[in-house]
Amino acid sequence: MTVVVMKNVPDSSHVADSTAVKTAVIIPPVEAPPLSVSRVAQVGQWFGCTALPRVIGLALFVLVWALIASGGNGLPGPAQTWTSAVEVFSDPFYDNGPNDKGIGWNILSSLERVGIGFGLAALIGIPLGFIIGRVAFINGMLSPIISLLRPVSPLAWLPIGLLVFKQADPAAIWVIFISSIWPMIINTAVGVGKVPEDYLNVARMLNLSEWKILTTILLPATMPYVMTGIRLSIGVAWLVIVAAEMLTGGVGLGFWVWDEWNNLNVEHIIIAIFVVGIIGLVLEQLLLLLARRYNY
């Protein structure tokens, strides 16, 4: 759109009586860039800043892997591993007995153990974190116990689980539970401790019940800390399950890795490593999406 601005300019023929003559100054219109051009620019920026570095990083990783494998040390290369992966995932749910199941059954078994152990840890750890952060006496009573037990290696708890439960499967769940409960307790307690005192003073003035304080003040204010603890705990649980299943046996990714090592099938071990990494990444990203809903 063309904009016309009227400007007062003195007329030379009537300078004496200071009569002004209006002249028009035409300002050319400023056109916005086409939508398609800006869209292309955004896509190019995303590709140059996000996608391209990741593609280059993965390509370098595969290249280094191929160079190491070409040294004749017995390590399968990318092409050999890919061929084996296609074969493995062509029938992931075959069942030839308790010690010969497809990788799909092993993944589901590991996820089931992680879900049970992690769920129990959340049911106990998050409420306990609220109690520790809210009651100073309980905080002082449990702090030395948590400080003593938290650094213990997860696999050190496995013999205790085998002794108490007498079975490998509950023992593996016990290891996941005891390893993943600490981040949820600590992060929840820290979140409760960082709630502004003004909020609690207003609650006291309004004579709110403890349940009302928990649901309307503490829970919304500490939710980002709780979600951080959950993210850390699921990462620990997924790391621990593979090592625990190597020692307990049965069906699961850890047992599958150990069984393939006994069969000297290194390609399947590398496949299991990638599967564990991909599943862990997916779990973390899902929890990140969930955490963004409570980032307030």
C-alpha positions in Angstrom: 0.0 0.0 0.0 1.3 3.5 -1.0 1.4 6.1 1.8 1.1 9.8 0.9 2.3 12.4 3.4 1.4 16.0 3.0 4.3 18.4 3.9 4.1 22.2 4.3 6.6 23.9 2.0 6.8 27.7 1.8 5.9 29.1 -1.7 8.6 31.4 -3.2 6.0 33.7 -4.7 4.4 34.4 -1.4 7.3 34.5 1.0 6.3 37.9 2.3 3.0 36.8 3.8 4.4 33.3 4.8 1.8 31.3 2.8 2.6 27.6 2.7 2.1 25.3 -0.2 1.3 21.6 0.5 3.4 19.1 -1.5 3.0 15.3 -1.5 5.8 13.0 -0.5 5.2 9.4 -1.6 6.7 6.7 0.6 7.1 3.4 -1.2 5.3 0.4 0.4 7.3 -2.1 2.4 6.4 -5.6 1.3 6.8 -8.6 3.7 8.9 -11.5 2.3 6.8 -14.3 0.9 5.8 -16.9 3.4 7.6 -19.6 1.4 10.9 -17.8 1.5 10.8 -17.4 5.3 9.7 -21.1 5.6 12.7 -22.2 3.5 15.0 -20.1 5.6 13.7 -21.7 8.8 14.2 -25.2 7.4 17.7 -24.3 6.2 18.6 -22.9 9.6 17.2 -26.1 11.3 19.2 -28.3 9.0 22.4 -26.3 9.3 22.3 -25.9 13.1 20.5 -29.1 14.3 20.3 -31.9 11.7 23.6 -31.5 9.9 25.9 -31.7 13.1 24.0 -34.9 14.2 24.3 -36.5 10.8 28.0 -35.7 10.7 28.5 -37.0 14.3 26.8 -40.3 13.5 28.7 -40.7 10.2 32.0 -40.2 12.1 31.0 -42.7 14.7 30.2 -45.3 12.0 33.5 -44.5 10.3 35.5 -45.0 13.4 33.7 -48.2 14.2 34.4 -49.5 10.7 38.1 -48.6 11.0 38.4 -50.3 14.3 36.6 -53.4 13.0 38.9 -53.6 10.0 41.9 -54.1 12.2 41.2 -57.8 12.4 40.4 -57.9 16.2 37.2 -59.9 15.8 34.8 -56.9 16.2 32.0 -57.0 13.7 31.7 -53.9 11.4 28.6 -51.8 10.7 27.6 -53.7 7.6 27.9 -57.1 9.3 26.0 -55.9 12.3 23.3 -54.4 10.2 22.8 -57.7 8.3 22.5 -59.5 11.6 20.0 -56.9 13.0 17.8 -57.4 10.0 17.7 -61.1 10.7 17.1 -60.6 14.4 14.2 -58.2 13.9 12.6 -60.2 11.1 11.1 -62.5 13.7 11.5 -60.8 17.2 8.8 -62.8 19.0 9.7 -66.4 18.2 9.6 -68.8 21.2 11.7 -72.0 21.2 11.7 -72.5 25.0 12.6 -70.6 28.1 16.2 -70.0 27.1 15.6 -69.3 23.4 13.2 -66.4 22.8 13.2 -63.6 20.3 14.5 -60.1 21.2 11.0 -58.8 21.4 10.2 -61.0 24.4 13.5 -60.0 26.0 12.7 -56.3 25.6 9.2 -56.7 27.1 10.6 -58.7 30.0 13.2 -56.0 30.8 10.6 -53.2 30.5 8.2 -55.2 32.8 10.8 -55.5 35.5 11.8 -51.8 35.2 8.2 -50.8 35.3 7.4 -52.8 38.5 10.6 -51.7 40.3 10.4 -48.1 39.2 6.7 -47.9 40.0 7.2 -49.2 43.6 10.1 -46.7 44.0 7.8 -43.9 42.9 5.0 -44.9 45.2 7.3 -44.9 48.2 10.0 -42.4 47.3 7.9 -39.4 46.3 5.6 -39.4 49.4 8.7 -40.0 51.6 10.4 -37.0 49.9 7.4 -34.8 50.8 7.5 -36.0 54.4 11.3 -35.4 54.7 11.0 -31.9 53.2 8.1 -31.0 55.4 9.0 -32.4 58.8 12.4 -31.4 60.1 12.6 -34.2 62.7 12.1 -36.9 60.1 14.6 -35.1 57.8 17.2 -35.2 60.5 16.4 -38.9 61.4 16.6 -40.2 57.8 19.3 -38.0 56.3 22.2 -40.1 57.7 20.6 -43.3 56.5 20.1 -42.0 53.0 23.6 -40.6 52.9 24.9 -44.0 53.9 22.9 -46.2 51.5 22.7 -44.0 48.4 26.3 -44.4 47.2 26.1 -48.3 47.4 26.6 -50.0 44.1 23.3 -51.3 42.7 24.6 -54.8 42.2 25.7 -55.0 45.8 22.0 -55.2 46.7 21.5 -58.3 44.4 22.7 -60.9 46.9 20.4 -59.4 49.6 17.4 -59.8 47.1 18.3 -63.4 46.3 18.6 -64.2 50.0 15.3 -62.6 50.9 13.1 -63.5 47.9 14.7 -66.8 46.9 14.0 -66.1 43.2 15.9 -64.3 40.5 13.0 -62.2 39.1 11.9 -60.6 42.4 15.6 -60.0 43.2 16.1 -58.1 40.0 13.0 -56.0 40.7 14.4 -55.3 44.2 17.7 -54.0 42.7 15.8 -51.7 40.4 13.7 -50.5 43.3 16.5 -49.7 45.7 18.6 -48.1 43.0 15.9 -45.8 41.6 14.3 -44.6 44.9 17.1 -42.2 46.0 16.8 -39.6 43.2 13.1 -39.3 43.8 13.4 -38.9 47.5 16.2 -36.4 47.4 14.8 -34.2 44.5 11.3 -34.2 46.1 12.7 -33.2 49.5 14.8 -30.4 47.9 11.7 -29.1 46.0 9.6 -29.0 49.2 12.4 -27.1 50.9 12.5 -24.5 48.2 8.8 -23.6 48.4 8.7 -19.8 49.3 7.9 -19.3 53.0 5.3 -16.7 52.0 3.1 -19.3 50.5 3.1 -21.3 53.7 2.5 -18.2 55.8 -0.6 -17.4 53.7 -1.8 -21.0 54.2 -1.4 -20.7 58.0 -3.3 -17.5 58.0 -6.1 -19.1 56.1 -6.0 -22.1 58.4 -5.6 -24.6 55.5 -5.4 -28.2 56.4 -2.2 -30.2 55.7 -3.9 -32.0 52.8 -4.9 -28.7 51.3 -1.4 -27.3 51.7 0.0 -30.4 50.0 -2.4 -30.4 47.0 -2.7 -26.6 46.3 0.8 -25.4 47.3 3.5 -28.1 47.7 2.6 -30.4 44.9 2.4 -27.7 42.1 5.4 -25.9 43.4 7.6 -29.0 43.6 6.4 -30.8 40.5 9.5 -29.7 38.4 11.8 -31.2 41.1 9.7 -34.4 41.2 9.9 -34.8 37.4 13.7 -34.3 37.6 13.9 -37.0 40.2 11.7 -39.3 38.0 13.9 -38.7 35.0 17.1 -39.5 36.9 15.5 -42.6 38.4 14.3 -44.1 35.2 17.8 -43.7 33.8 19.3 -45.5 36.7 16.7 -48.3 36.6 17.3 -48.9 32.9 21.1 -49.0 33.4 20.8 -51.4 36.3 18.4 -53.9 34.7 20.9 -55.1 32.1 23.6 -55.8 34.7 21.1 -57.5 37.1 19.7 -59.7 34.4 23.2 -60.9 33.4 23.6 -62.3 36.9 20.0 -63.6 37.5 19.4 -65.2 34.1 15.9 -65.8 32.7 14.4 -63.7 29.9 15.6 -60.2 29.4 18.1 -58.0 27.5 20.9 -58.6 30.1 20.5 -62.4 29.9 20.3 -62.2 26.1 23.6 -60.3 26.0 25.3 -62.8 28.3 23.8 -65.8 26.4 25.0 -64.4 23.1 28.5 -63.9 24.6 28.6 -67.5 25.5 27.7 -68.3 21.9 30.4 -65.9 20.7 27.8 -64.0 18.7 29.3 -60.5 19.0 26.9 -59.0 16.4 23.9 -59.7 18.7 25.8 -58.1 21.6 26.3 -54.9 19.6 22.6 -55.0 18.6 21.6 -55.3 22.2 23.8 -52.3 23.1 22.0 -50.2 20.5 18.6 -51.5 21.6 19.3 -50.5 25.2 20.5 -47.1 24.2 17.5 -46.4 21.9 15.0 -47.5 24.5 16.7 -45.4 27.2 16.6 -42.4 24.9 12.9 -42.9 24.1 12.0 -43.2 27.8 14.0 -40.0 28.6 12.3 -38.1 25.8 8.8 -39.2 26.9 9.6 -38.0 30.4 10.9 -34.7 29.1 7.6 -34.2 27.2 5.7 -34.9 30.4 8.0 -32.6 32.4 7.3 -29.6 30.1 3.6 -29.8 31.2 4.6 -29.1 34.8 7.3 -26.4 34.1 5.6 -23.6 36.0 
